[in-house]
Amino acid sequence: MSLNNSGQKRILITGAAGFLGSHLSDRFIKEGYHVIGMDNLITGSISNIEHLFPLKEFEFYFHDVTKFVHVPGKLDYILHFASPASPIDYLKIPIQTLKVGSLGTHNLLGLAKEKKARFLIASTSEIYGDPQVHPQNEEYWGNVNPIGPRGVYDEAKRFQEAITMAYHTYHGLETRIVRIFNTYGPRMRLNDGRALPAFFGQAIRGEDITVFGDGSQTRSFCFVDDLVEGIYRLLLSDYAFPVNIGNPDEITIKEFAEEIIKLTGTDQKIIYTPLPKDDPKQRQPDITKAKEILGWEPKIGRSEGLKITYEYFKNILEKSKLSV
């Protein structure tokens, strides 16, 4: 491993082979950082970062952060993005989800303390649960069922925030907490169980679009480039408390399915299936803090972002057909 004794900033990104981790790796390399990516590939994919392997500014560790984490040399920043993020994953591996949120976060906070590195944790809108406040602001404590099927993910994120803030107040560690709302873009997995890739996959394959419940539940979708910009600004800010990063442009899931059908030019029916237990009825970030503290708000509208994402998914499916 290169210890890199130059003045170049070094950043560790866990979950680097995942959807968000790979885009963050791209961004920090572009900004002149030396990026150390870490992932155990339980949900991530080497294909997301293989373009970075030839670069001297990037190195990769295949490692599970729930085990002891050691990185030689200086570290300026740690971004902890290792975690299953979709229901299909965390319902399949619930204990690993809890462990990466608890043991993994503890290990990385210890590393940050040792290296005197600034630490940013990826929390999510799931800490709000099925919210009784709308839109959701950072002062809202949430409405979470700790023993429901989603509790393994929701409570892992809530614990991450609690232990991160404890390290900040008790040890004086520089910490940042980003609460990420629904995000989409290239490198999402078509089979990850969330509405957007599921709808695209069904439309491209000519299948009917499956909507949970009656489709009246809402989501707010943020394009990945906008999200990365918000995270970048938060990391370099002086604000230690949670900040919502997401696009407040709210839409019902039924309307969203109709948008996908229109964009793909397909002619599917929408079919309705029972709503999963504890599925949030509303999701819309209040981004007042992000605007005031970071000077950030999303720039890429849903129509533009969806076109880019559609082209990505089409290419992926075409390549998979060619390789069969």
Residue pairs with C-beta under 8 A, 6 or more apart in sequence:
1 36
1 59
1 71
1 72
1 73
2 34
2 56
2 59
2 73
3 72
3 73
3 74
4 10
4 34
4 73
4 74
5 73
8 32
8 33
8 34
8 57
9 32
9 33
9 34
9 76
9 77
10 33
10 34
10 36
10 73
10 74
10 75
10 76
10 77
11 28
11 33
11 34
11 35
11 36
11 75
11 76
11 77
11 78
11 79
12 36
12 38
12 71
12 75
12 77
12 78
12 79
12 108
12 111
12 117
13 21
13 24
13 25
13 28
13 35
13 36
13 37
13 38
13 79
13 81
14 21
14 38
14 39
14 65
14 78
14 79
14 80
14 81
14 82
14 104
14 108
15 21
15 38
15 39
15 44
15 80
15 81
15 82
15 83
15 122
16 22
16 24
16 25
16 35
16 37
16 38
16 39
16 44
16 49
16 60
16 81
17 37
17 39
17 41
17 44
17 45
17 46
17 48
17 49
17 60
18 39
18 43
18 44
18 45
18 48
18 81
18 82
18 85
19 48
19 85
19 183
19 185
19 187
19 188
19 189
19 224
20 81
20 85
20 122
20 180
20 183
20 224
20 227
20 228
21 37
21 39
21 44
21 48
21 79
21 81
21 82
22 44
22 48
22 49
22 187
23 185
23 187
23 224
23 225
23 228
24 79
24 81
24 228
24 231
25 35
25 37
25 49
25 52
25 58
26 52
27 228
27 232
28 35
28 232
29 35
29 52
29 55
29 57
29 58
31 232
33 57
33 77
34 57
34 58
34 59
35 52
35 57
35 58
35 59
36 58
36 59
36 60
36 61
36 71
36 75
37 49
37 52
37 58
37 59
37 60
37 61
38 60
38 61
38 63
38 65
38 69
38 82
39 60
39 61
39 62
39 63
39 82
40 62
40 63
40 64
40 65
40 82
41 62
42 64
42 84
42 93
42 96
43 84
43 85
43 86
43 89
45 189
48 187
49 58
49 60
52 58
52 60
53 60
61 71
63 69
64 104
65 80
65 82
65 100
65 103
65 104
65 107
65 108
66 96
66 99
66 100
66 103
66 104
66 107
67 107
68 107
69 107
69 108
69 111
70 111
71 111
71 115
74 115
75 111
75 112
75 115
75 117
76 117
76 118
77 117
77 118
77 119
77 120
77 235
78 108
78 111
78 112
78 115
78 117
78 118
78 119
78 120
79 120
79 122
79 231
79 235
80 104
80 105
80 108
80 119
80 120
80 121
80 122
80 160
81 122
82 100
82 104
83 97
83 100
83 101
83 104
83 122
83 153
83 156
83 157
84 90
84 93
84 96
84 97
84 100
84 153
85 124
85 192
86 189
86 192
86 193
86 194
87 150
87 153
87 193
87 194
87 276
88 191
88 192
88 193
89 97
89 192
89 193
90 97
90 150
90 152
90 153
91 149
91 152
94 152
95 152
97 152
97 153
97 156
98 152
98 155
98 156
100 156
101 155
101 156
101 157
101 159
101 160
102 156
102 159
102 160
102 163
105 121
105 159
105 160
105 163
105 164
106 163
108 119
109 119
109 163
109 164
109 167
109 173
111 117
112 118
112 119
112 167
112 173
112 175
113 167
113 171
113 173
117 174
118 174
118 175
118 176
118 235
119 164
119 167
119 173
119 174
119 175
119 176
120 175
120 176
120 177
120 178
120 231
120 234
120 235
121 160
121 161
121 164
121 175
121 176
121 177
121 178
122 178
122 180
123 157
123 160
123 161
123 177
123 178
123 179
123 180
123 242
124 157
124 179
124 180
124 181
125 136
125 179
125 180
125 181
125 182
125 244
125 246
125 283
125 285
126 144
126 150
126 153
126 154
126 157
126 280
127 142
127 144
127 154
127 157
127 158
127 161
127 179
128 136
128 140
128 142
128 143
128 144
128 280
129 142
129 143
129 144
129 145
129 150
129 154
129 278
129 280
130 143
130 144
130 145
130 278
130 279
130 280
130 281
131 140
131 142
131 143
131 280
131 281
131 282
131 283
132 143
133 140
134 282
134 284
135 248
135 250
135 284
135 285
135 286
136 244
136 283
136 284
136 285
136 286
137 244
137 286
137 288
137 289
138 179
138 241
138 242
138 243
138 244
138 286
138 289
142 154
142 158
144 151
144 154
144 155
144 158
145 151
145 154
145 278
146 154
146 155
148 277
148 278
149 276
149 277
149 278
150 277
150 278
150 279
151 278
161 177
161 242
164 175
164 177
165 175
165 177
165 240
167 173
167 175
168 174
168 175
168 240
174 240
175 240
176 234
176 235
176 237
176 239
176 240
176 243
177 240
177 241
177 242
177 243
178 230
178 231
178 234
178 242
178 243
178 245
179 242
179 243
179 244
179 245
179 246
179 285
180 227
180 245
180 246
181 220
181 222
181 244
181 245
181 246
181 247
181 283
181 285
182 194
182 196
182 219
182 220
182 221
182 222
182 246
182 283
183 221
183 222
183 223
183 224
183 227
183 246
184 196
184 197
184 221
184 222
184 223
184 224
184 305
184 306
184 309
185 223
185 224
185 225
185 305
185 308
185 309
185 312
186 224
186 308
186 309
186 312
187 224
187 312
188 194
188 196
188 197
188 309
189 197
190 197
190 198
190 200
190 201
190 313
190 316
190 317
191 197
191 201
192 198
195 219
195 253
195 256
195 257
196 221
196 256
196 260
196 309
197 313
198 210
199 209
199 256
199 257
199 260
200 260
200 264
200 309
200 310
200 313
201 207
201 313
201 317
202 208
202 209
202 210
202 268
203 209
203 260
203 261
203 264
203 266
203 268
204 264
204 266
204 313
204 314
204 317
205 317
206 266
206 268
207 268
208 268
208 269
208 270
208 271
209 257
209 260
209 261
209 268
209 269
209 270
209 271
210 271
210 272
210 273
211 253
211 254
211 257
211 270
211 271
211 272
211 273
212 253
212 272
212 273
212 274
212 275
212 276
212 279
213 253
213 272
213 274
213 275
213 279
214 254
214 272
215 252
215 253
215 254
215 255
215 257
215 270
215 272
216 252
216 253
216 254
216 281
217 252
217 253
217 275
217 279
217 280
217 281
217 282
218 250
218 251
218 252
218 253
218 281
218 282
218 283
218 284
219 250
219 251
219 253
219 256
219 283
220 246
220 247
220 248
220 249
220 250
220 251
220 283
220 284
220 285
221 247
221 249
221 251
221 256
221 302
221 305
222 245
222 246
222 247
222 298
223 247
223 298
223 300
223 302
223 304
223 305
223 308
225 300
226 247
226 298
226 299
226 300
227 245
227 246
229 296
230 243
230 245
230 290
230 294
230 296
231 245
233 294
233 295
233 296
234 243
234 245
234 290
234 294
237 293
237 294
239 289
239 293
239 294
243 289
243 290
243 293
243 294
244 285
244 286
244 287
244 289
244 290
245 285
245 287
245 290
245 296
246 285
246 287
246 298
247 285
247 298
247 302
248 284
248 285
248 286
248 287
249 298
249 301
249 302
250 282
250 283
250 284
251 259
251 302
254 270
257 270
258 270
259 302
259 306
260 306
261 267
261 268
261 270
263 303
263 306
263 307
263 310
264 310
287 296
287 297
290 296
290 297
291 297
